[in-house]
Amino acid sequence: MGWEHLVAFNITLLAAILSPGPAMLYFIRTTLAEGRRAGIFTVLGLGPWPRSGPRRLCLG
């Protein structure tokens, strides 16, 4: 594998890191459509799920 492949891989990786995920797109859409307060509540609602979801599944 040459350096050309390494450069292409790193450029692709950088593009993937910089692209927003679905939660960020939902937050931006909600904030622009419904205002700042709705955006803040959206962030508060989206925030705890990645950390508490697996725990809730384990506890039943």
C-alpha positions as a Markdown table, in Angstrom:
| # | Residue | x | y | z |
|---|---|---|---|---|
| 1 | Met | 0.0 | 0.0 | 0.0 |
| 2 | Gly | 1.5 | 3.3 | -1.1 |
| 3 | Trp | 1.4 | 6.7 | 0.4 |
| 4 | Glu | -1.4 | 7.6 | -2.1 |
| 5 | His | -3.7 | 5.2 | -0.4 |
| 6 | Leu | -2.8 | 6.5 | 3.0 |
| 7 | Val | -3.5 | 10.1 | 2.0 |
| 8 | Ala | -6.9 | 9.1 | 0.4 |
| 9 | Phe | -7.8 | 7.2 | 3.5 |
| 10 | Asn | -7.0 | 10.1 | 5.8 |
| 11 | Ile | -9.0 | 12.5 | 3.7 |
| 12 | Thr | -12.0 | 10.2 | 3.7 |
| 13 | Leu | -11.6 | 9.8 | 7.5 |
| 14 | Leu | -11.5 | 13.5 | 8.0 |
| 15 | Ala | -14.6 | 14.0 | 6.0 |
| 16 | Ala | -16.4 | 11.3 | 8.1 |
| 17 | Ile | -15.3 | 13.0 | 11.3 |
| 18 | Leu | -16.4 | 16.4 | 10.3 |
| 19 | Ser | -19.9 | 15.4 | 9.0 |
| 20 | Pro | -22.7 | 15.9 | 11.5 |
| 21 | Gly | -24.6 | 12.9 | 12.8 |
| 22 | Pro | -28.4 | 12.4 | 12.9 |
| 23 | Ala | -28.7 | 13.9 | 16.4 |
| 24 | Met | -26.9 | 17.1 | 15.4 |
| 25 | Leu | -29.0 | 17.5 | 12.3 |
| 26 | Tyr | -32.2 | 17.0 | 14.3 |
| 27 | Phe | -31.0 | 19.6 | 16.8 |
| 28 | Ile | -30.2 | 22.1 | 14.1 |
| 29 | Arg | -33.5 | 21.5 | 12.3 |
| 30 | Thr | -35.5 | 21.9 | 15.6 |
| 31 | Thr | -33.7 | 25.0 | 16.6 |
| 32 | Leu | -34.1 | 26.7 | 13.2 |
| 33 | Ala | -37.8 | 25.7 | 12.8 |
| 34 | Glu | -39.1 | 26.2 | 16.4 |
| 35 | Gly | -36.6 | 28.5 | 18.1 |
| 36 | Arg | -33.9 | 28.6 | 20.7 |
| 37 | Arg | -36.0 | 27.2 | 23.6 |
| 38 | Ala | -37.1 | 24.1 | 21.6 |
| 39 | Gly | -33.5 | 23.6 | 20.6 |
| 40 | Ile | -32.3 | 23.6 | 24.3 |
| 41 | Phe | -35.0 | 21.1 | 25.2 |
| 42 | Thr | -34.0 | 18.9 | 22.3 |
| 43 | Val | -30.4 | 18.8 | 23.5 |
| 44 | Leu | -31.6 | 18.0 | 27.1 |
| 45 | Gly | -33.7 | 15.2 | 25.7 |
| 46 | Leu | -31.0 | 13.8 | 23.4 |
| 47 | Gly | -28.1 | 14.1 | 25.9 |
| 48 | Pro | -28.7 | 11.3 | 28.4 |
| 49 | Trp | -29.8 | 8.5 | 26.0 |
| 50 | Pro | -26.4 | 7.2 | 24.9 |
| 51 | Arg | -25.3 | 6.8 | 28.6 |
| 52 | Ser | -28.5 | 5.5 | 30.2 |
| 53 | Gly | -30.0 | 3.4 | 27.4 |
| 54 | Pro | -27.7 | 0.4 | 27.9 |
| 55 | Arg | -28.1 | 0.5 | 31.6 |
| 56 | Arg | -31.9 | 0.5 | 31.3 |
| 57 | Leu | -31.8 | -2.5 | 29.0 |
| 58 | Cys | -29.6 | -4.4 | 31.5 |
| 59 | Leu | -31.9 | -3.6 | 34.4 |
| 60 | Gly | -34.9 | -4.7 | 32.5 |
